Amino acid sequence: MKEIVMPQKIDPAKLNRHQYTLSLLNEGIKTGLLSAERAEHLQTELMILLSKAIPKYTRHESSSVPTEIAQSILQSLLYNIDLYLYNLPSPELAIAELHSSTISECFHRGTEITAALVQDAKQLWRLALGTMLDVSLTAYTETISSGFTDFFYRYDGKYAAHSTGVVVDYPLLFDDMDCMGIVYVKNYLQSLVLENKLCNEYPGHEVQRLLTNCGKQFNLLSAELMVNLADIILKNSLAAIILGRSAQNLSLTGRDCQELTELLLELSWQDCCSCIRQALNTLLCQLNLEGSDLCQYLLSYPDLLFPQLQNALDNNALSGFFVIVPEQEANETVHYLPGDRLSDEELRLVIEALEYFQDGASKADFVLAKVKNIDDLLEILGAFRFYKQEFFALYSQLSDSDLALLSKHCCSEYTDHEPDFSWKVQLVKYLESVPVRKKMILDLAKKLK
Amino acid sequence: MEIFPTLFPLEKTAISLAVNQIIRTNDKSLRYGLTLSPQDALQLVETRNETLLALGRIEVGSATIGKIIEAFCDSAFIQQEEYSSTLQELIEIFFYAKNETLDLLSDDELIELMKDYYEHRCRGSLELLKYREMELLARNIRFGCKDYANLDDCLDEEVEE
């Protein structure tokens, strides 16, 4: 009886993502899933497809073209075929497709995917435009507002599908430069939308201030910088978390930087990495990003950060790694700009509604959503009986400047007979539990006017 | 990337198809006392292939040879003895001019101009066609001259300057 030989499976690692069809043909022959005759026939079909595409490209005006043009058209044909075959569930199914379909059919299905990707990319571009930050950074604003206009106007999904004719000066956190054509553009825009989402979690004026300080640090006009906004935000935000502050506090002084250096140098490199990863988890938690696409995107950020951080620590150059507030600005007086006050009726409703929340975190969320003025907050703290642990939840969610304001009031109104459940006693206890943050808040309180 | 990853298996079939197409042009050229043998036809295909390779071009099918024969077979300057060699030269000139004119002219327009210059300005001289007229035409096109086909005016402008 004849022995049945099962064909081997294709090892996906041996396939080249960027020359998928050709590598699939090679691996198909090696594993016995594709006969050499079939592979030869497919290549012949590819050449016939090219011979039909060239007259279409020249609009039937010329039967010959320079070799470079023919190569480019061939690359475009293969790009579309690659897209179709790569999007099939497995390489084996792709081989089966090469048995049952012609190269021309694969190409036409590929062009349908390309067309769909163009539509997706346009949608993402609109989203990127809608979520664009109002900052003065030329590479960022020009890339989003005008960089893609020409691309979408000129992109030819049939005869130059592999071409990435787009001006993208703005560097992303993660940019897969190996991709080409519409796949690259879609990936770029997808990442850009995610990064915009992260940046929009921070107040626009804070991001602009960070950018301006970044420019000062490098002695460059901040608008001309070639920096990634998400990167500079994340670095300072992670530093804030390590210093025991809120993730949204982006201001770092030279003293903070010194403190961070001492803190990180005390740790082994492994502990230092864990500290950063933990800070990233806290950041994702504080910004309510857990489980989101953005969370997935940011999870590999530490891998990007570690070599830079190690280099900065080795050279004692952490001050160039973060964006530091210049001394002059750090010593400046900070002005408190109160938000709109609630009416007496609104305030009463907020205090009554607090009864219905079960835990401190949700009470804190509610208060922060409703209250925009320190006097309203003081009214609520005085009128509503929070439990001790609820005070901690609320204080940990307040920004440094809010806490500094509360501290100022606390100092001026504190008496020796304050009951334990008073917000002032609990504020003192909370600040004692976060010594690094306490120092920062008291410094800030001194500058407040 | 290799333009042809493996030896194109249809090459032999393509050559024989091209030879047959060329032979069929004898039906028309015979009226002017011109014919091509199968060896001549094969030689034309080989010349075309060598020229394309030398000039870095790729052609789909063999339409160009047929078009050149159709256009030039009624010329009073071509005799049977040099018919095949003249066609070989014309094929070389054609592809050379395609490159030099930056592919901005269609095949038909370029052949039409070549024929016109060959008949009226060169009086059957292939040297003049290649080294003078085609050079002028290419220069006119590269310089964005609107009336690029008019070689006289351009020459006059050059003299005046």
Boltz contact constraints between the chains, C-beta under 6 A:
constraints:
  - contact:
      token1: [A, 43]
      token2: [B, 6]
      max_distance: 6.0
  - contact:
      token1: [A, 44]
      token2: [B, 9]
      max_distance: 6.0
  - contact:
      token1: [A, 51]
      token2: [B, 60]
      max_distance: 6.0
  - contact:
      token1: [A, 54]
      token2: [B, 60]
      max_distance: 6.0
  - contact:
      token1: [A, 61]
      token2: [B, 106]
      max_distance: 6.0
  - contact:
      token1: [A, 62]
      token2: [B, 107]
      max_distance: 6.0
  - contact:
      token1: [A, 63]
      token2: [B, 59]
      max_distance: 6.0
  - contact:
      token1: [A, 63]
      token2: [B, 60]
      max_distance: 6.0
  - contact:
      token1: [A, 63]
      token2: [B, 63]
      max_distance: 6.0
  - contact:
      token1: [A, 63]
      token2: [B, 64]
      max_distance: 6.0
  - contact:
      token1: [A, 63]
      token2: [B, 107]
      max_distance: 6.0
  - contact:
      token1: [A, 64]
      token2: [B, 57]
      max_distance: 6.0
  - contact:
      token1: [A, 64]
      token2: [B, 59]
      max_distance: 6.0
  - contact:
      token1: [A, 66]
      token2: [B, 56]
      max_distance: 6.0
  - contact:
      token1: [A, 66]
      token2: [B, 57]
      max_distance: 6.0
  - contact:
      token1: [A, 67]
      token2: [B, 56]
      max_distance: 6.0
  - contact:
      token1: [A, 67]
      token2: [B, 58]
      max_distance: 6.0
  - contact:
      token1: [A, 70]
      token2: [B, 58]
      max_distance: 6.0
  - contact:
      token1: [A, 71]
      token2: [B, 3]
      max_distance: 6.0
